[in-house]
Structure formats: C-alpha cells, structure tokens
Amino acid sequence: MFNRLALIALCLLTATPVMAGAKRYLAYDASDRVTRALTRGVTLEIESGLFGSVTVRRIISTSTRGSAEIESGGPDQARRVLPAGAGETTLYTIPTNGDGRPLARALCPGADQTFLVVGTVRAVRPLTMHAVGRWPDGQFRHCVQLSYTYRGEWAVPTRSELSTGDDAPSARP
C-alpha cells in the first residue's frame, strides 16, 4: 500500500513541472462604461504555477497596439485603500519605465507609482482589477475599478506550426 502511494506521489511531483510555467493568453472585454473608456478590453499573458496558481506577466490592449509587463508584488498599503467589500487581493506593480508608463498614467493620472490589485484570474470567469496610486505626498489612493467579462483564450501556435509558417494565432471566443 505504501509503495503505491509513494509511486502516485512521485508521478504527481514529476508531472507538475511540465504543467507549471505554461503561458496562456486570456482575453477580456470591458463590462462597464468606466472600463470601456479606459481600456475597452485586455488580454492577459498568464503563467501557470504549482497547484493551479496563476501569475499575470503582461497586459496587452485588445483595442490598440500596446502592452505592459507587470511585476508581482507591491506595498500592502495598496490593498488597504480598496473600496469596502472589495475581495481582490493579488497585488502587482506597473513599472514606470518602458511600456508601463502610459498604462500607469492612464489608470492613475498624477500618481508617482501605480499598482493593480487583481481578483482571481480564471478562464470563463469575470475579472475585477483595481488601480491604486501612490502620490508625491506618500498617500495611497484608489484610482479606478476595472470590470471585465471573459471573452476567450488565444490559441497559441505549436512549435511545428511556427517552423512551417502556418497560420498565426487565433482567438477562441
């Protein structure tokens, strides 16, 4: 009996690294007027981790050309200024250099730094994000709540399709 359990555990542990680190692209449409005015829609480049965890690596605009890498983590004060009842907890920092600067300025004009507090990222589920800014006076302020409905997942070409030059990725709504 112990040998069977050990064998099953070994199989699960060796299979996990293959699944971990897989990149996926989930597309979302804006679900309210404020979100449409700021972003219209986004595609999230996510990386799967152990035991189903997900990390957002990049936000890609689906209506205009543009993307921004985001970094996991940030100051806990960003969570403390969310509106009452907000259940989002995963914290990301939008870098102020490179492609992150326009996104940060659009979400929190006038802030020195901008952070995103994101809800659970899962296919087929709606998504809520909060933009929080740190102002020159050191105060954290809630900037905007962004609400999205799930649109679909992008089909990424396989290695064989890339080497033969077959069709580009297509969206699976």
N, C-alpha and C positions, 0 to 999 in steps of 0.2 A: 504494500500500500504506500509506504513512504517513498519507494523508488518511483512509483507512478506520479506522485505529487511533485517530486523533485524534477522529473522529466518534463512535466507540464510547465512548471515554473521556469525551467531553463529554456524551453521553447518560447514562452512569452517574452522572456528577457532578451533573447537573441532576435526576436522578430520586431521588438519595439524600435530599435534604432532605424530600421528600414522605413517605418511609418513616420518617425519623428523627423522634423526638418523639411517635410514636404511643403512646397509652396503651392498656394491656391489663390485664385482671384475671385472675390465675391463682389457682385455689383448691387448697388442700392439706388433707389430713386427717392428724391425728396418727397416727404409726405405732408408737408405743411408750407404755408406761404413764406415764412421766415427762412426756412431751409432752402426752398427754391430760389429765393432772392440771393442767397449767399453761395450755394454750391450746386444747385439743381440735382446733381447725382454724383455719387462717388463709386469707385472701385477700390476695394481694399486688398492689398497684397498681404496675405497672411502666411504665417509659418506654423505648422502643427508641431506641438511638443509632446511630451510624455503624457499619457493618460488623458488625451483629448484636449489638453490646453492649447490655446491659440495666442499668438503674438502678432500684432499688426506691425508690419515693417514699412509700408508705404501707402500713401493715399494718392489715388490717381483721379483726376477730374474726368467725368464721363461726358461733359458737355463742351469743354475746351481743352486745348493742349496744356498739360501741366501736371506735375506730380510733386510730392514732397515726401522725403523719408522722415519717419518719426522715430524717436528713441523711447524705449521702455523706461518708465520711472519718472520721478519728479518729486517735488516737495509735497508733503502731506497736507499743507495748508490749502492746496488747490481743491482737495476733496471737501474741506470744511466750509467752503463758501457756496456749495451747490444749493439749489432751492430745496426747501423742505419736501421730503418724500422721494427725492432722487435716489434711485437704487444703483446707479452706475458707480463702479469702484476702480476699474483698471486705468492707471494713470500713464500718460505719455507726454513727452516734451517735444514741441515743434522747434527744431533748431532755427536760430535766427540767421544763419548763413545759408547761402545757396537757395535752393528751391523752396525751403521752408519759410523764408521771409515774406513772400506775397501771401501765403496762406495765413500766417500768423497775423499780418496786418489786416487782412480781410475779416478775420474772426474777432480780433480784439484790437481795434484801432487805438493807438496811443500807448499800448502796453509795451513794457521792455521785454517781457517773455510771455509766451503763450503755451498753455498746456491743454491737453484733451483728456477728459475723464469719460471713458467709454464703457458701455454696457457689454453684456455677453455677445460675442461675435459668433454666430452660428448660421449656417445656411437655412433658408426658409423662415427665419425669424426677423421681425423688425429690429431696428438698431437705433439707439439713442446715444448721442455724444453731447458733452458739454464743453464749451470753450471757456477757459478761465485764464485771466491775465494777471501778471504781476506788474504793477505800475511803478513809476520812478520813486514814489514815496514808500515803496516796500509793501503796500497793501495788495492783497489778492482780491479780485472782484470777478464775479460770474459775468461772462460776456453774452453768451447765447446758448440756447439748447437747439440742437440739430436732430431732427427726427426723420428716419428713413424706413422705407419698406423694401423688402428683399426683392430683387429683380431676377437674379440668376448667377450662375457661375460660369466663368470663362473656361472654355476648353483649350488647354494648352497643348500645342503640337508635341507629338512624341519625337524622340531622337531620330527615328527613321524618317519621319515627315520633314524634319529640319534638314537632314542630309540630302534628301531627294528634291527639296524645294517645293513640296506640296503646299496646299492651301494654308493661309495664315490662320491664327486662332479665331474661333467664332464663339459668340455668346450662346449659352444655353438658357434661354429665359424660363 
